[in-house]
Amino acid sequence: MKRRINIKIVKKEKASIFKNRNKSSLLEYSIALGEKDLDFCINTFTGRYPEKIFCTNE
């Protein structure tokens, strides 16, 4: 039995961009897949973040 694979291309221009104190930038994507959505992000760090203590994802 062959499985069908669907590929969805998401361009960088469709991402929401967030910056945090010039140390971190985040590209957030949301893809509509019929009845469900897929959300993912790419986070880029350019130094120590946060500058003190630690960071959590809530």
C-alpha positions in Angstrom: 0.0 0.0 0.0 1.4 3.4 -1.0 1.1 6.3 1.3 0.4 9.8 0.0 2.6 12.6 1.4 1.4 16.2 1.3 4.1 18.9 1.5 3.2 22.4 2.5 5.8 25.2 1.8 5.7 28.1 4.2 7.7 31.2 3.2 9.6 33.4 5.7 7.4 36.4 4.7 4.4 34.6 6.3 6.0 34.4 9.7 5.4 36.7 12.6 8.7 38.2 13.8 9.4 38.9 17.5 12.6 40.4 18.9 13.7 40.4 22.5 16.4 42.9 23.6 18.6 42.3 20.5 19.6 39.0 21.9 16.9 36.8 20.6 14.6 36.8 17.5 11.7 34.5 16.9 10.0 33.5 13.6 6.5 32.1 14.4 4.6 30.2 11.8 1.0 28.9 11.7 -0.2 26.6 9.0 -3.9 25.7 8.5 -4.3 22.0 7.8 -8.0 21.4 7.2 -9.6 21.1 10.6 -6.4 21.4 12.6 -3.6 24.0 12.7 0.2 23.4 13.0 2.2 26.1 14.9 6.0 26.1 15.1 8.8 28.6 15.5 12.5 29.2 14.9 14.3 31.0 17.7 17.8 32.5 17.0 20.0 33.6 19.9 22.9 36.1 19.4 24.4 36.1 22.9 23.3 35.3 26.5 19.6 35.2 26.9 18.2 36.1 29.4 21.1 38.2 30.7 20.5 36.9 34.3 18.8 33.9 36.0 16.9 31.7 33.4 14.0 31.7 30.9 10.9 29.4 30.8 8.4 28.7 28.1 4.9 29.1 29.5 
